Amino acid sequence: MLGLFKAVMPKEDAFFDLFSAHAKTLVDGAEALRDMTAGGDAVEPASARVYQHEEEADEVTRQVMLAVRRSFITPFDRSDIQDLTTSLDDAIDQMRKTAKVVSLFEVKSFEPQMKDMAGVIVEAAKLTEQAVALLPKMRQNAHKLGEISVRIREIEEQSDHMYDQGRKDLFLASRQGDPMAFIVGIDIYSHLEKVMDRFEDVANRISGIVVEQV
């Protein structure tokens, strides 16, 4: 009877597998977002990929929340598991919102700073994937996890500079041109900045977990 009970209960390791699957959707979504900023004919299929990966992330989130309810033993505090999962999901949700704005306003070309921001978002996503892969042995990997979190925060600061410069350039270019191009461009910049902010949230969440567990 006890063996059957253990068989139907989620294993502790399953959480780390789900975290890794979630992080993978962020990398895939970020790469699709970057490809979208190539513009032209690349926009529509890349946007569709962002939506697809966001749906995959939603399914992972559902599985994690179900596992939390079913498990007696979890690798760390249940609220931390839920918060980490939520922060991961928020990142790709924001990518989807970015793609939605692009589709809604039929944007086919992107400013250089938008492309740069999309590039650092990919870097942040890959660093997040690396960090999540280290969580099963976070005590041994505490220093490396700290380094990754610091790097993500540095990238977020770089993104802030790109955001500010991009908005300024957009204002100067639109001052005597199409005001709608300025409004739409500012909206896209805002969403890209929020994507990067969500990755910083993930880094902060992971740092908090490490501090509590190590």
C-alpha positions as a Markdown table, in Angstrom:
| # | Residue | x | y | z |
|---|---|---|---|---|
| 1 | Met | 0.0 | 0.0 | 0.0 |
| 2 | Leu | 2.8 | 2.4 | 0.9 |
| 3 | Gly | 4.6 | 1.6 | -2.4 |
| 4 | Leu | 1.5 | 2.4 | -4.3 |
| 5 | Phe | 1.1 | 5.7 | -2.4 |
| 6 | Lys | 4.7 | 6.7 | -3.2 |
| 7 | Ala | 4.2 | 5.8 | -6.8 |
| 8 | Val | 1.3 | 8.3 | -7.3 |
| 9 | Met | 2.9 | 11.1 | -5.4 |
| 10 | Pro | 5.1 | 13.5 | -7.4 |
| 11 | Lys | 8.8 | 13.0 | -6.7 |
| 12 | Glu | 10.9 | 15.9 | -5.4 |
| 13 | Asp | 13.1 | 15.7 | -8.5 |
| 14 | Ala | 10.1 | 16.3 | -10.7 |
| 15 | Phe | 10.0 | 19.9 | -9.6 |
| 16 | Phe | 13.5 | 20.6 | -11.0 |
| 17 | Asp | 12.5 | 18.9 | -14.2 |
| 18 | Leu | 9.5 | 21.2 | -14.5 |
| 19 | Phe | 11.6 | 24.3 | -13.7 |
| 20 | Ser | 14.0 | 23.3 | -16.4 |
| 21 | Ala | 11.2 | 22.8 | -18.9 |
| 22 | His | 9.8 | 26.2 | -17.9 |
| 23 | Ala | 13.2 | 27.9 | -18.4 |
| 24 | Lys | 13.5 | 26.2 | -21.8 |
| 25 | Thr | 10.2 | 27.9 | -22.9 |
| 26 | Leu | 11.7 | 31.2 | -21.9 |
| 27 | Val | 14.8 | 30.7 | -24.1 |
| 28 | Asp | 12.6 | 29.5 | -27.0 |
| 29 | Gly | 10.3 | 32.5 | -26.5 |
| 30 | Ala | 13.1 | 35.0 | -26.3 |
| 31 | Glu | 14.7 | 33.7 | -29.5 |
| 32 | Ala | 11.4 | 34.0 | -31.3 |
| 33 | Leu | 11.0 | 37.5 | -30.0 |
| 34 | Arg | 14.5 | 38.3 | -31.3 |
| 35 | Asp | 13.7 | 36.8 | -34.6 |
| 36 | Met | 10.5 | 38.9 | -34.8 |
| 37 | Thr | 12.6 | 42.1 | -34.6 |
| 38 | Ala | 14.3 | 41.2 | -37.8 |
| 39 | Gly | 11.1 | 42.6 | -39.3 |
| 40 | Gly | 9.5 | 42.0 | -42.7 |
| 41 | Asp | 8.2 | 38.5 | -43.4 |
| 42 | Ala | 9.8 | 37.2 | -40.2 |
| 43 | Val | 7.4 | 39.0 | -38.0 |
| 44 | Glu | 4.3 | 36.8 | -38.4 |
| 45 | Pro | 5.9 | 33.3 | -38.0 |
| 46 | Ala | 8.1 | 34.5 | -35.1 |
| 47 | Ser | 5.1 | 36.0 | -33.3 |
| 48 | Ala | 3.3 | 32.7 | -33.7 |
| 49 | Arg | 6.3 | 31.0 | -32.1 |
| 50 | Val | 6.2 | 33.4 | -29.1 |
| 51 | Tyr | 2.5 | 32.5 | -28.6 |
| 52 | Gln | 3.2 | 28.8 | -28.9 |
| 53 | His | 6.0 | 28.9 | -26.3 |
| 54 | Glu | 3.8 | 30.9 | -24.0 |
| 55 | Glu | 1.2 | 28.2 | -24.1 |
| 56 | Glu | 3.8 | 25.6 | -23.4 |
| 57 | Ala | 4.9 | 27.6 | -20.3 |
| 58 | Asp | 1.3 | 27.8 | -19.1 |
| 59 | Glu | 1.1 | 24.0 | -19.2 |
| 60 | Val | 4.3 | 23.7 | -17.2 |
| 61 | Thr | 2.9 | 26.2 | -14.7 |
| 62 | Arg | -0.3 | 24.1 | -14.4 |
| 63 | Gln | 1.8 | 21.0 | -13.7 |
| 64 | Val | 3.9 | 22.7 | -11.1 |
| 65 | Met | 0.9 | 24.0 | -9.2 |
| 66 | Leu | -0.7 | 20.6 | -9.3 |
| 67 | Ala | 2.5 | 19.0 | -8.0 |
| 68 | Val | 2.7 | 21.5 | -5.1 |
| 69 | Arg | -0.8 | 20.5 | -4.0 |
| 70 | Arg | -0.1 | 16.8 | -4.3 |
| 71 | Ser | 3.3 | 16.6 | -2.7 |
| 72 | Phe | 4.1 | 16.1 | 1.0 |
| 73 | Ile | 7.8 | 16.7 | 0.4 |
| 74 | Thr | 9.1 | 19.6 | -1.8 |
| 75 | Pro | 12.7 | 20.6 | -2.6 |
| 76 | Phe | 12.1 | 23.9 | -0.8 |
| 77 | Asp | 9.3 | 26.0 | 0.6 |
| 78 | Arg | 6.0 | 25.7 | -1.3 |
| 79 | Ser | 5.5 | 29.4 | -1.5 |
| 80 | Asp | 9.0 | 29.8 | -3.0 |
| 81 | Ile | 8.2 | 27.1 | -5.6 |
| 82 | Gln | 5.0 | 29.0 | -6.5 |
| 83 | Asp | 6.7 | 32.3 | -6.6 |
| 84 | Leu | 9.5 | 31.1 | -8.8 |
| 85 | Thr | 7.1 | 29.5 | -11.2 |
| 86 | Thr | 5.0 | 32.6 | -11.3 |
| 87 | Ser | 8.0 | 34.8 | -12.0 |
| 88 | Leu | 9.2 | 32.5 | -14.8 |
| 89 | Asp | 5.7 | 32.6 | -16.3 |
| 90 | Asp | 5.5 | 36.3 | -16.0 |
| 91 | Ala | 8.6 | 36.7 | -18.2 |
| 92 | Ile | 7.1 | 34.8 | -21.1 |
| 93 | Asp | 3.7 | 36.3 | -20.6 |
| 94 | Gln | 5.3 | 39.7 | -21.2 |
| 95 | Met | 7.0 | 38.4 | -24.4 |
| 96 | Arg | 3.5 | 37.4 | -25.6 |
| 97 | Lys | 2.2 | 40.9 | -24.8 |
| 98 | Thr | 5.1 | 42.3 | -26.8 |
| 99 | Ala | 4.3 | 40.1 | -29.8 |
| 100 | Lys | 0.6 | 41.1 | -29.4 |
| 101 | Val | 1.4 | 44.8 | -29.7 |
| 102 | Val | 3.5 | 44.2 | -32.8 |
| 103 | Ser | 0.7 | 42.2 | -34.4 |
| 104 | Leu | -2.0 | 44.6 | -33.4 |
| 105 | Phe | -0.3 | 47.6 | -34.9 |
| 106 | Glu | 1.1 | 45.6 | -37.9 |
| 107 | Val | 4.7 | 46.6 | -37.2 |
| 108 | Lys | 7.1 | 45.3 | -39.8 |
| 109 | Ser | 10.3 | 47.2 | -39.0 |
| 110 | Phe | 12.1 | 47.8 | -35.7 |
| 111 | Glu | 14.5 | 50.4 | -34.4 |
| 112 | Pro | 18.1 | 49.3 | -33.7 |
| 113 | Gln | 17.7 | 49.7 | -30.0 |
| 114 | Met | 14.7 | 47.4 | -30.1 |
| 115 | Lys | 16.8 | 44.8 | -31.7 |
| 116 | Asp | 19.5 | 45.3 | -29.2 |
| 117 | Met | 17.0 | 44.9 | -26.3 |
| 118 | Ala | 15.7 | 41.7 | -27.9 |
| 119 | Gly | 19.3 | 40.4 | -28.1 |
| 120 | Val | 20.0 | 40.9 | -24.4 |
| 121 | Ile | 16.6 | 39.3 | -23.5 |
| 122 | Val | 17.9 | 36.2 | -25.2 |
| 123 | Glu | 21.1 | 36.4 | -23.1 |
| 124 | Ala | 19.1 | 36.8 | -19.9 |
| 125 | Ala | 16.9 | 33.8 | -20.9 |
| 126 | Lys | 19.9 | 31.6 | -21.4 |
| 127 | Leu | 21.4 | 32.7 | -18.1 |
| 128 | Thr | 18.1 | 31.9 | -16.4 |
| 129 | Glu | 18.1 | 28.4 | -17.9 |
| 130 | Gln | 21.7 | 27.9 | -16.6 |
| 131 | Ala | 20.6 | 29.1 | -13.1 |
| 132 | Val | 17.6 | 26.8 | -13.0 |
| 133 | Ala | 19.8 | 23.8 | -14.0 |
| 134 | Leu | 22.0 | 24.5 | -10.9 |
| 135 | Leu | 19.1 | 24.5 | -8.4 |
| 136 | Pro | 19.1 | 20.7 | -7.7 |
| 137 | Lys | 22.5 | 21.2 | -6.1 |
| 138 | Met | 22.2 | 24.8 | -5.0 |
| 139 | Arg | 24.4 | 24.4 | -2.0 |
| 140 | Gln | 27.4 | 23.4 | -4.1 |
| 141 | Asn | 26.4 | 25.9 | -6.8 |
| 142 | Ala | 25.6 | 28.8 | -4.6 |
| 143 | His | 28.6 | 30.9 | -5.8 |
| 144 | Lys | 27.8 | 30.3 | -9.4 |
| 145 | Leu | 24.1 | 31.1 | -8.9 |
| 146 | Gly | 25.1 | 34.3 | -7.3 |
| 147 | Glu | 27.3 | 35.2 | -10.3 |
| 148 | Ile | 24.5 | 34.5 | -12.7 |
| 149 | Ser | 22.1 | 36.6 | -10.8 |
| 150 | Val | 24.5 | 39.5 | -10.8 |
| 151 | Arg | 25.0 | 39.1 | -14.5 |
| 152 | Ile | 21.3 | 39.2 | -15.2 |
| 153 | Arg | 21.0 | 42.4 | -13.1 |
| 154 | Glu | 23.9 | 43.9 | -15.2 |
| 155 | Ile | 22.1 | 43.0 | -18.4 |
| 156 | Glu | 18.9 | 44.6 | -17.0 |
| 157 | Glu | 20.9 | 47.9 | -16.5 |
| 158 | Gln | 22.2 | 47.7 | -20.0 |
| 159 | Ser | 18.7 | 47.2 | -21.3 |
| 160 | Asp | 17.6 | 50.3 | -19.3 |
| 161 | His | 20.2 | 52.4 | -21.2 |
| 162 | Met | 19.0 | 50.9 | -24.5 |
| 163 | Tyr | 15.5 | 51.7 | -23.6 |
| 164 | Asp | 16.3 | 55.3 | -22.7 |
| 165 | Gln | 18.4 | 55.9 | -25.8 |
| 166 | Gly | 15.8 | 54.2 | -28.0 |
| 167 | Arg | 13.0 | 56.4 | -26.8 |
| 168 | Lys | 15.2 | 59.5 | -27.3 |
| 169 | Asp | 16.1 | 58.4 | -30.9 |
| 170 | Leu | 12.5 | 57.7 | -31.6 |
| 171 | Phe | 11.4 | 61.1 | -30.3 |
| 172 | Leu | 14.0 | 62.9 | -32.5 |
| 173 | Ala | 13.0 | 60.8 | -35.6 |
| 174 | Ser | 9.3 | 61.3 | -35.0 |
| 175 | Arg | 9.4 | 65.0 | -34.0 |
| 176 | Gln | 8.6 | 66.2 | -37.5 |
| 177 | Gly | 7.2 | 62.9 | -38.8 |
| 178 | Asp | 4.4 | 60.4 | -38.0 |
| 179 | Pro | 3.2 | 60.8 | -34.4 |
| 180 | Met | 1.6 | 57.4 | -34.5 |
| 181 | Ala | 5.0 | 55.8 | -35.2 |
| 182 | Phe | 6.3 | 57.4 | -32.0 |
| 183 | Ile | 3.3 | 56.2 | -30.0 |
| 184 | Val | 3.6 | 52.6 | -31.2 |
| 185 | Gly | 7.3 | 52.6 | -30.9 |
| 186 | Ile | 7.1 | 53.8 | -27.3 |
| 187 | Asp | 4.7 | 51.0 | -26.6 |
| 188 | Ile | 7.0 | 48.3 | -28.0 |
| 189 | Tyr | 9.9 | 49.7 | -26.0 |
| 190 | Ser | 7.9 | 49.7 | -22.9 |
| 191 | His | 7.0 | 46.0 | -23.3 |
| 192 | Leu | 10.6 | 45.0 | -24.1 |
| 193 | Glu | 11.7 | 46.8 | -20.9 |
| 194 | Lys | 9.1 | 44.9 | -18.9 |
| 195 | Val | 10.3 | 41.6 | -20.3 |
| 196 | Met | 13.8 | 42.3 | -19.1 |
| 197 | Asp | 12.4 | 43.5 | -15.7 |
| 198 | Arg | 10.7 | 40.1 | -15.4 |
| 199 | Phe | 14.0 | 38.3 | -15.8 |
| 200 | Glu | 15.5 | 40.4 | -13.0 |
| 201 | Asp | 12.5 | 39.3 | -10.9 |
| 202 | Val | 13.4 | 35.7 | -11.6 |
| 203 | Ala | 17.1 | 36.3 | -10.7 |
| 204 | Asn | 16.0 | 38.0 | -7.4 |
| 205 | Arg | 13.6 | 35.1 | -6.7 |
| 206 | Ile | 16.4 | 32.5 | -7.2 |
| 207 | Ser | 18.8 | 34.5 | -5.1 |
| 208 | Gly | 16.2 | 34.6 | -2.3 |
| 209 | Ile | 15.8 | 30.8 | -2.5 |
| 210 | Val | 19.5 | 30.2 | -2.3 |
| 211 | Val | 19.9 | 32.5 | 0.7 |
| 212 | Glu | 17.2 | 30.6 | 2.5 |
| 213 | Gln | 18.5 | 27.1 | 1.7 |
| 214 | Val | 22.3 | 27.5 | 1.9 |
